[in-house]
Amino acid sequence: MSVPHLQSLCDGVCARLGLDAPRVDTGETGLAAFTLTLQGTPVTVLARPLVDPQTAFVVAELGTLPPELELAALRQLMEANFELLGRDAPC
């Protein structure tokens, strides 16, 4: 996703949530990203505009899993990540 499109996404999400929109940070590595804290959880949206100008990724810290659910939850998360990998992934 291009930097202007990522900034537009950031502005739109923040407007909808009633938050001040941060500026998209572009680093030396070619990544463009912004981070919001939603209900105490950091959520980062990032893109590599020079590599794939049509894709953005969302990263969220989910917290600690209860030990009895850890294996099943991580297995489901890995399966979901695999299924949703790529531009033409199912919604």
FIVEXBA-755701 format. One record per atom (N, C-alpha, C, O): residue in three letters; x, y, z. Coordinates in pm, whole numbers, padded with zeros to 5 digits, always signed. Example, Ala and Ser with C-alpha at 12.3 -4.5 7.8 and 13.67 -1.06 7.14 Angstrom:
<lumses>
ala+01319-00569+00780 ala+01230-00450+00780 ala+01320-00330+00780 ala+01424-00332+00846 ser+01285-00225+00708 ser+01367-00106+00714 ser+01290+00003+00787 ser+01341+00114+00804 
</lumses>
This chain:
<lumses>
met+00085-00116+00000 met+00000+00000+00000 met+00090+00123+00000 met+00186+00130+00077 ser+00059+00218-00084 ser+00141+00339-00092 ser+00126+00421+00037 ser+00028+00407+00110 val+00223+00506+00062 val+00219+00590+00182 val+00095+00680+00183 val+00029+00689+00286 pro+00060+00747+00072 pro-00063+00829+00075 pro-00189+00747+00104 pro-00278+00793+00176 his-00197+00624+00049 his-00314+00540+00077 his-00315+00494+00223 his-00421+00490+00287 leu-00198+00461+00276 leu-00190+00421+00416 leu-00229+00536+00507 leu-00298+00516+00607 gln-00185+00659+00473 gln-00223+00775+00553 gln-00373+00799+00545 gln-00436+00835+00644 ser-00430+00780+00427 ser-00575+00794+00410 ser-00651+00692+00494 ser-00752+00724+00555 leu-00601+00568+00495 leu-00662+00464+00579 leu-00654+00504+00726 leu-00752+00493+00799 cys-00538+00550+00768 cys-00517+00594+00907 cys-00614+00707+00941 cys-00681+00703+01044 asp-00622+00807+00854 asp-00711+00922+00877 asp-00856+00877+00888 asp-00930+00924+00974 gly-00897+00786+00800 gly-01036+00739+00800 gly-01070+00658+00924 gly-01176+00676+00983 val-00981+00567+00963 val-01004+00486+01083 val-01011+00576+01206 val-01099+00561+01290 cys-00917+00669+01215 cys-00914+00758+01331 cys-01036+00849+01336 cys-01090+00874+01444 ala-01079+00899+01221 ala-01200+00982+01217 ala-01321+00903+01265 ala-01405+00954+01340 arg-01329+00780+01221 arg-01443+00694+01260 arg-01442+00664+01410 arg-01547+00652+01472 leu-01321+00652+01467 leu-01308+00619+01609 leu-01299+00743+01698 leu-01293+00732+01820 gly-01297+00861+01636 gly-01287+00984+01713 gly-01149+01006+01773 gly-01137+01065+01880 leu-01045+00960+01705 leu-00907+00973+01753 leu-00832+01072+01665 leu-00867+01093+01549 asp-00727+01132+01721 asp-00636+01212+01641 asp-00550+01116+01558 asp-00493+01021+01612 ala-00540+01143+01430 ala-00464+01054+01341 ala-00316+01085+01348 ala-00275+01200+01331 pro-00234+00983+01375 pro-00089+01004+01370 pro-00043+01012+01225 pro-00114+00971+01134 arg+00074+01065+01204 arg+00134+01064+01070 arg+00193+00926+01046 arg+00249+00864+01137 val+00180+00878+00925 val+00241+00751+00889 val+00393+00770+00894 val+00448+00862+00834 asp+00457+00681+00966 asp+00602+00685+00980 asp+00666+00603+00869 asp+00628+00487+00848 thr+00760+00661+00800 thr+00833+00587+00697 thr+00978+00577+00741 thr+01044+00678+00768 gly+01027+00456+00746 gly+01163+00433+00794 gly+01260+00403+00681 gly+01221+00394+00564 glu+01385+00389+00718 glu+01491+00361+00622 glu+01478+00221+00560 glu+01537+00194+00456 thr+01402+00134+00625 thr+01388-00004+00577 thr+01285-00019+00465 thr+01271-00127+00408 gly+01213+00089+00434 gly+01110+00082+00332 gly+00973+00052+00387 gly+00876+00043+00311 leu+00962+00036+00519 leu+00832+00013+00581 leu+00763+00146+00608 leu+00828+00246+00640 ala+00632+00147+00594 ala+00548+00260+00632 ala+00448+00206+00733 ala+00389+00101+00711 ala+00428+00278+00843 ala+00342+00223+00948 ala+00282+00332+01036 ala+00333+00444+01045 phe+00173+00295+01101 phe+00118+00376+01209 phe+00066+00282+01316 phe+00028+00168+01287 thr+00063+00330+01439 thr+00016+00250+01552 thr-00090+00327+01627 thr-00076+00446+01655 leu-00198+00257+01660 leu-00305+00310+01744 leu-00317+00222+01867 leu-00286+00103+01862 thr-00362+00280+01976 thr-00392+00200+02094 thr-00543+00194+02106 thr-00609+00296+02129 leu-00598+00074+02092 leu-00742+00053+02095 leu-00778-00031+02216 leu-00738-00147+02225 gln-00852+00026+02307 gln-00890-00040+02432 gln-00769-00098+02502 gln-00773-00209+02555 gly-00660-00020+02503 gly-00538-00061+02572 gly-00447-00154+02493 gly-00342-00195+02543 thr-00486-00188+02371 thr-00407-00281+02289 thr-00341-00208+02174 thr-00410-00146+02093 pro-00208-00214+02164 pro-00140-00152+02049 pro-00172-00230+01921 pro-00159-00352+01915 val-00214-00156+01819 val-00244-00215+01688 val-00163-00136+01584 val-00177-00014+01573 thr-00080-00206+01510 thr+00003-00142+01408 thr-00041-00187+01270 thr-00062-00306+01246 val-00055-00092+01181 val-00083-00120+01040 val+00043-00081+00965 val+00091+00032+00977 leu+00095-00174+00886 leu+00219-00145+00815 leu+00212-00194+00672 leu+00133-00282+00636 ala+00297-00134+00591 ala+00302-00168+00449 ala+00445-00155+00400 ala+00528-00086+00460 arg+00472-00222+00288 arg+00600-00211+00220 arg+00571-00157+00080 arg+00564-00234-00016 pro+00553-00026+00068 pro+00506+00031-00059 pro+00595+00002-00179 pro+00545-00008-00291 leu+00724-00011-00159 leu+00813-00037-00272 leu+00809-00182-00316 leu+00844-00213-00430 val+00765-00272-00227 val+00760-00415-00257 val+00623-00455-00308 val+00612-00526-00408 asp+00518-00410-00240 asp+00381-00446-00276 asp+00290-00327-00247 asp+00245-00311-00134 pro+00262-00244-00347 pro+00186-00122-00325 pro+00037-00143-00298 pro-00036-00045-00281 gln-00011-00266-00294 gln-00153-00291-00275 gln-00186-00363-00144 gln-00302-00393-00119 thr-00087-00390-00062 thr-00110-00472+00056 thr-00066-00400+00183 thr+00037-00333+00185 ala-00146-00416+00288 ala-00109-00368+00421 ala-00129-00484+00518 ala-00207-00575+00492 phe-00059-00479+00630 phe-00066-00583+00731 phe-00106-00520+00863 phe-00070-00406+00892 val-00179-00595+00944 val-00220-00549+01076 val-00154-00640+01180 val-00162-00763+01171 val-00089-00577+01278 val-00022-00651+01385 val-00081-00601+01516 val-00085-00480+01542 ala-00127-00694+01600 ala-00184-00657+01730 ala-00126-00745+01839 ala-00104-00865+01818 glu-00102-00687+01953 glu-00058-00764+02069 glu-00183-00818+02137 glu-00267-00741+02185 leu-00194-00949+02141 leu-00315-01011+02194 leu-00306-01043+02343 leu-00407-01076+02404 gly-00189-01034+02400 gly-00175-01063+02542 gly-00139-01208+02567 gly-00113-01285+02474 thr-00138-01244+02692 thr-00100-01378+02735 thr-00220-01472+02731 thr-00329-01437+02776 leu-00199-01589+02676 leu-00304-01690+02671 leu-00301-01775+02796 leu-00194-01801+02851 pro-00417-01819+02843 pro-00417-01916+02953 pro-00347-02043+02908 pro-00367-02087+02794 pro-00265-02104+02994 pro-00187-02222+02954 pro-00271-02334+02894 pro-00225-02401+02801 glu-00391-02355+02943 glu-00473-02465+02893 glu-00528-02438+02752 glu-00571-02532+02684 leu-00526-02313+02707 leu-00576-02279+02574 leu-00464-02245+02476 leu-00489-02226+02357 glu-00342-02239+02525 glu-00231-02189+02445 glu-00209-02268+02317 glu-00202-02208+02209 leu-00197-02398+02324 leu-00168-02479+02206 leu-00278-02466+02102 leu-00249-02444+01984 ala-00404-02480+02142 ala-00515-02473+02046 ala-00525-02332+01986 ala-00547-02318+01865 ala-00509-02230+02067 ala-00520-02092+02017 ala-00408-02060+01920 ala-00432-01999+01815 leu-00287-02099+01952 leu-00175-02072+01862 leu-00187-02150+01732 leu-00152-02099+01626 arg-00237-02272+01740 arg-00258-02352+01618 arg-00362-02284+01528 arg-00342-02275+01407 gln-00471-02236+01586 gln-00574-02167+01507 gln-00521-02038+01448 gln-00552-02004+01334 leu-00440-01965+01525 leu-00381-01841+01475 leu-00288-01869+01358 leu-00290-01795+01259 met-00206-01973+01367 met-00117-02009+01257 met-00196-02048+01133 met-00160-02009+01022 glu-00303-02124+01150 glu-00386-02163+01036 glu-00451-02041+00972 glu-00456-02030+00849 ala-00501-01949+01053 ala-00563-01827+01000 ala-00461-01743+00925 ala-00490-01691+00817 asn-00342-01727+00981 asn-00238-01650+00914 asn-00201-01713+00780 asn-00178-01641+00683 phe-00196-01844+00774 phe-00163-01912+00650 phe-00273-01890+00545 phe-00244-01860+00430 glu-00398-01905+00586 glu-00510-01892+00494 glu-00525-01749+00443 glu-00567-01727+00330 leu-00490-01651+00527 leu-00509-01511+00489 leu-00386-01447+00429 leu-00384-01326+00407 leu-00284-01524+00402 leu-00160-01472+00347 leu-00178-01437+00200 leu-00224-01520+00121 gly-00143-01318+00163 gly-00146-01279+00021 gly-00258-01186-00014 gly-00355-01171+00060 arg-00243-01124-00128 arg-00338-01021-00175 arg-00475-01077-00207 arg-00574-01007-00186 asp-00485-01198-00257 asp-00614-01254-00301 asp-00672-01350-00197 asp-00745-01443-00232 ala-00640-01327-00071 ala-00688-01416+00035 ala-00839-01400+00054 ala-00896-01295+00024 pro-00905-01506+00102 pro-01049-01496+00128 pro-01076-01400+00242 pro-00995-01385+00332 cys-01190-01335+00237 cys-01228-01240+00343 cys-01303-01312+00452 cys-01343-01249+00550 
</lumses>
